[in-house]
Amino acid sequence: MRREFWRRAIQSRKGESRVAATARCWFVCLAWLSSGLPLVAQAAPIERELHFIVTIDAQQDWKKNDPKHPGDQSSKATTHQRWEVRTRLMSDGVLQVRDLLDPDLDSRMEAKTIFLARRAKKEMEDSGQPFKVPHTEAEKNALMQHMQEQIMGCKADETCSHDMTMRYAALMAVIEHPEALEPDTVPGRFLYFLPAKACLEESRVTLDMSIQGTRFNKDVDEFIPFTEHRSADTVNARDGLPLCEHFTATIDTKNPKEMMRQETVFIPRPEGVTEHTENGHTSHTQESQPLVAAALDWVNDVLRYAPTRGIQSASLPIPLSLNGNSTWLGLWSGTAKVTIEWSFDVVPPYTSGSTPKP
């Protein structure tokens, strides 16, 4: 399927119908709605466990030159952080022609649309609801009505609503492009690894941060020393979704090194205590604690295309405030020494009561 075909698919058209516009909108949505469809049982599913540990040691200086309040405004900060994540993804074992995480955006959109549409069609057929690509306006409107009824029928069940939205997003995307459902004529090479129902989730994020310095305090119109200490040790933090729902991976079986792609590396945000002392007053706040942004970006870059196991280290500049507060303005400079060790190994299928220990 030519790339230009898929580029045209998301361009606006004058005079297009409401259904056609909706289908085009759903197609665009698929650019980021890549996971969430439940996996259909296959003869030879493959389960892999993604496990990585990231350690960070960072030092940072802050300086501010304020002509309105000339004087020394500076600080030194240090932080040690450790991120550990373990979760599982499952493949149905079917080799696919296209890379679901192709670095080329047009190719990725094509792969996601085709895969999700075919899976949604099969799920509907397996549940006794044969799917026929609608052609007339009446048929298209009937499909939209059925979609709305099923999503409304989920009521407050977030998983149901998510699955139904994904299913119909895929089907609506192929209303004008039914060739997406046609079988491939060349052998596949990519395994897709997606979240599985009742997937495992284990994470632990620890953080310790100290800042000491002097800054202008407008309340007393003086330069005042201050200290700040942040700490966290958070196990299995959640943001409303199972951990595995944040991950999608592919493996190229034709590559001699079996290279993997990870779409986005998710680190659960830790909760902890911030203790700030200034001008004789100390505050204690329970709040979400900041991860080192430069380290998170680097980890994503490392695992975006990598062997299924390895270890890497880097020294990264950190031009943004370690504590996430840039309202003081000024200049931040420093270095974060970061190491990641990871694996994405085949594991026996998970069964109740067999949760592996981290």
C-alpha positions in Angstrom: 0.0 0.0 0.0 1.6 3.2 -1.1 2.6 5.8 1.5 0.9 8.6 -0.5 -2.4 6.7 -0.2 -2.2 7.0 3.6 -1.1 10.6 3.5 -4.1 11.5 1.4 -6.4 9.6 3.8 -5.9 12.2 6.5 -6.2 15.3 4.4 -9.4 17.3 4.6 -11.8 17.1 1.7 -14.4 19.7 0.6 -17.9 18.5 0.8 -17.2 15.3 2.6 -20.1 13.7 4.5 -20.4 13.7 8.3 -19.6 10.0 8.3 -16.6 10.4 6.1 -15.3 13.2 8.2 -15.8 11.1 11.3 -13.9 8.2 9.7 -11.0 10.5 8.8 -11.0 11.8 12.4 -10.8 8.3 13.8 -7.9 7.5 11.4 -5.9 10.4 12.9 -6.7 9.2 16.4 -5.1 5.9 15.6 -1.7 7.6 15.3 -1.5 7.4 19.1 -4.1 4.9 20.1 -1.8 2.0 19.5 -2.6 -0.3 22.5 -5.6 -1.4 24.5 -7.4 -3.8 22.2 -7.6 -7.1 24.1 -5.6 -9.9 22.6 -7.5 -12.7 20.9 -6.3 -16.2 21.9 -4.0 -17.8 19.3 -2.4 -21.2 19.0 1.1 -20.1 19.9 1.1 -16.8 22.0 4.5 -15.5 23.1 4.9 -13.7 26.4 7.9 -11.4 27.1 8.8 -9.6 30.3 10.2 -6.1 30.0 12.4 -5.3 33.0 14.7 -2.3 33.3 16.6 -0.5 36.1 17.7 3.1 35.8 20.1 4.7 38.3 20.8 8.4 38.3 23.4 10.5 40.2 23.1 14.2 39.3 24.6 17.5 40.5 23.4 20.9 39.5 24.3 24.6 40.1 21.8 27.5 39.9 22.8 31.2 39.6 20.7 34.2 39.1 21.7 37.8 38.2 18.9 40.1 39.0 19.6 43.8 38.3 16.7 44.8 40.6 18.2 42.9 43.5 22.0 42.7 42.9 23.7 40.1 45.0 24.5 36.4 45.3 21.6 34.2 44.4 22.8 30.6 43.9 22.4 27.0 45.0 23.8 23.6 44.7 21.6 20.5 44.2 22.2 16.8 44.2 19.9 13.9 43.5 20.0 10.1 43.5 17.2 8.3 41.8 16.5 4.6 41.0 13.7 3.5 38.7 12.7 -0.1 38.4 9.9 -1.4 36.2 8.8 -4.9 35.4 5.8 -5.8 33.2 4.7 -8.3 30.6 3.6 -7.9 27.0 2.1 -10.6 24.8 2.2 -11.5 21.1 -0.3 -13.7 19.3 2.7 -15.2 17.5 1.5 -14.1 14.1 4.3 -12.5 11.9 3.2 -9.2 10.5 4.3 -7.5 7.3 4.6 -4.0 8.7 6.5 -2.6 11.7 3.9 -1.3 14.1 6.5 1.1 15.5 8.1 2.1 12.3 10.1 5.4 12.8 8.5 6.8 9.7 5.2 8.3 10.8 3.2 7.5 7.6 4.3 3.9 7.7 3.5 3.6 11.4 0.0 5.0 10.8 -0.6 2.6 8.0 0.6 -0.4 10.1 -1.5 0.6 13.1 -4.6 1.2 11.1 -4.4 -2.1 9.3 -3.6 -4.1 12.3 -6.2 -2.6 14.6 -8.9 -2.8 11.9 -8.2 -6.5 11.2 -8.2 -7.3 14.9 -11.4 -5.4 15.6 -13.1 -7.2 12.7 -12.0 -10.6 13.9 -13.2 -9.9 17.4 -16.6 -8.8 16.2 -16.9 -11.9 14.1 -15.7 -14.2 16.9 -18.4 -12.7 19.1 -21.1 -13.4 16.6 -21.3 -9.9 15.0 -20.2 -10.2 11.4 -18.7 -7.1 10.1 -19.3 -5.8 6.6 -17.7 -2.6 5.3 -20.5 -0.1 4.9 -20.9 1.6 1.5 -24.1 3.6 1.6 -24.8 6.5 3.9 -27.5 4.5 5.6 -25.1 1.7 6.4 -22.4 4.1 7.6 -24.9 5.9 9.8 -26.1 2.6 11.2 -22.5 1.6 12.2 -22.0 4.9 13.9 -25.3 4.5 15.8 -24.3 1.0 16.9 -20.9 2.3 18.0 -22.5 5.0 20.1 -24.9 2.5 21.7 -22.2 0.1 22.6 -19.9 2.8 24.1 -22.9 4.2 26.1 -23.7 0.7 27.3 -20.3 0.5 29.0 -21.6 3.1 31.5 -18.8 3.6 34.1 -16.6 0.7 33.1 -13.4 2.4 31.8 -12.0 -0.8 30.4 -15.1 -1.5 28.4 -15.3 2.1 27.1 -11.6 2.0 26.1 -11.9 -1.3 24.3 -15.1 -0.2 22.4 -13.6 3.1 21.4 -10.5 1.4 20.1 -12.6 -1.2 18.2 -14.7 1.3 16.4 -11.8 3.8 15.9 -10.2 1.0 13.8 -13.3 0.1 11.9 -14.3 3.7 11.2 -10.8 4.3 9.8 -11.4 1.8 7.0 -14.8 2.9 5.8 -13.3 4.8 2.9 -10.3 2.4 2.6 -11.6 -1.2 2.7 -8.4 -2.4 1.2 -6.9 -2.2 4.7 -8.8 -5.4 5.4 -7.4 -7.3 2.5 -4.9 -10.1 3.4 -1.2 -9.6 2.8 0.5 -11.3 -0.1 4.1 -11.3 1.3 5.5 -13.1 4.3 5.6 -11.3 7.6 8.6 -10.6 9.8 7.5 -8.5 12.8 6.0 -9.7 16.1 3.8 -7.3 17.9 3.8 -7.3 21.7 0.8 -5.6 23.3 -0.8 -5.4 26.8 -2.6 -8.6 27.9 -5.5 -8.8 30.2 -4.6 -9.1 33.9 -1.0 -8.1 33.0 1.6 -8.1 35.7 2.8 -4.8 37.1 5.7 -4.2 39.4 7.6 -0.9 39.9 9.6 0.9 42.5 10.9 4.4 42.2 13.2 5.9 44.9 14.4 9.5 45.0 16.5 11.6 47.3 17.2 15.2 46.5 19.0 18.0 48.5 19.3 21.7 47.6 21.1 24.4 49.5 21.5 28.0 48.5 20.6 31.7 48.9 18.0 33.7 47.2 16.2 37.0 47.5 13.2 36.8 49.7 10.7 39.5 48.8 8.8 39.1 52.1 11.7 40.4 54.1 13.5 42.2 51.3 16.8 40.3 52.0 18.9 37.5 50.7 18.0 34.5 52.8 19.7 31.0 52.9 17.3 28.1 52.1 17.4 24.4 52.1 15.1 21.9 50.4 15.0 18.1 50.8 12.8 15.8 48.8 12.5 12.0 49.2 10.2 9.3 47.9 10.0 5.5 47.8 7.0 4.5 45.8 6.0 0.9 45.0 3.5 0.1 42.2 2.3 3.7 41.6 -0.7 3.9 39.2 -2.3 6.5 37.1 -5.5 4.7 36.5 -4.3 2.2 33.9 -2.4 -1.1 34.4 1.3 -0.6 33.9 1.5 -2.6 30.8 -1.1 -0.4 29.0 1.7 2.2 28.7 3.9 -0.1 26.6 4.0 -1.4 23.0 6.9 -3.3 21.5 7.8 -5.0 18.3 10.6 -7.5 17.4 12.1 -7.9 13.9 12.6 -11.6 13.5 14.5 -11.2 10.2 17.2 -9.1 12.0 20.1 -11.3 13.1 20.2 -9.5 16.5 16.4 -9.7 17.0 16.2 -6.0 17.5 13.2 -4.6 19.4 11.4 -1.3 19.4 9.7 0.1 22.4 7.2 2.9 21.7 7.3 4.9 24.9 9.0 4.1 28.2 6.7 4.9 31.1 8.1 5.6 34.6 5.4 5.8 37.4 5.7 9.2 39.1 6.7 8.8 42.8 5.0 10.4 45.7 7.0 11.7 48.6 7.7 14.5 51.0 9.2 18.0 50.3 10.7 19.8 53.2 11.6 23.4 52.5 13.3 25.7 55.1 13.6 29.4 54.6 13.6 32.5 56.9 13.1 30.3 60.0 10.1 28.5 58.6 10.0 24.8 57.5 7.1 23.4 55.4 6.4 19.8 54.9 4.4 18.8 51.7 3.3 15.4 50.5 3.4 15.7 46.7 4.4 14.1 43.4 8.2 14.2 43.0 10.1 15.2 39.8 12.0 12.7 37.7 15.1 13.9 35.9 13.6 14.9 32.5 16.9 14.5 30.6 17.3 11.0 31.9 13.8 10.0 31.0 14.3 11.3 27.4 17.6 9.4 27.1 16.0 6.2 28.4 13.3 6.5 25.7 16.0 7.1 23.1 18.0 4.0 24.2 15.0 1.6 24.1 13.4 3.0 21.0 15.6 0.6 19.0 17.8 -1.8 20.9 18.8 -5.4 21.5 16.4 -7.4 23.8 18.9 -7.1 26.6 21.8 -4.8 27.4 23.3 -2.0 29.5 24.3 1.6 28.7 25.5 4.6 30.5 25.8 8.3 29.7 26.6 11.7 31.2 23.8 14.1 30.4 23.5 17.9 30.7 20.6 19.1 32.9 19.6 22.7 32.0 16.3 22.4 33.8 15.7 22.7 37.5 16.0 19.3 39.3 13.1 20.1 41.6 10.9 21.0 38.7 10.5 24.6 39.9 11.7 27.1 37.3 9.7 30.1 38.6 12.8 31.5 40.3 14.3 32.0 36.8 18.1 32.1 36.4 20.5 29.6 34.9 20.8 25.9 35.7 23.7 23.8 34.8 24.9 20.4 35.8 25.4 16.7 34.8 23.4 13.6 35.4 25.3 10.2 35.3 22.7 7.7 34.1 22.8 3.9 33.7 20.1 1.6 32.4 20.1 -2.2 32.4 17.3 -3.9 30.6 15.9 -7.1 29.3 12.9 -8.2 27.2 13.1 -12.0 27.5 10.6 -14.7 26.7 9.0 -16.0 29.9 6.5 -18.8 30.7 2.8 -17.7 30.5 1.6 -16.1 33.7 -0.9 -18.1 35.7 -2.7 -17.0 38.9 -0.4 -17.4 41.9 2.8 -17.4 40.0 3.7 -13.8 40.2 7.5 -13.5 39.8 9.5 -11.6 42.5 11.3 -8.5 41.4 
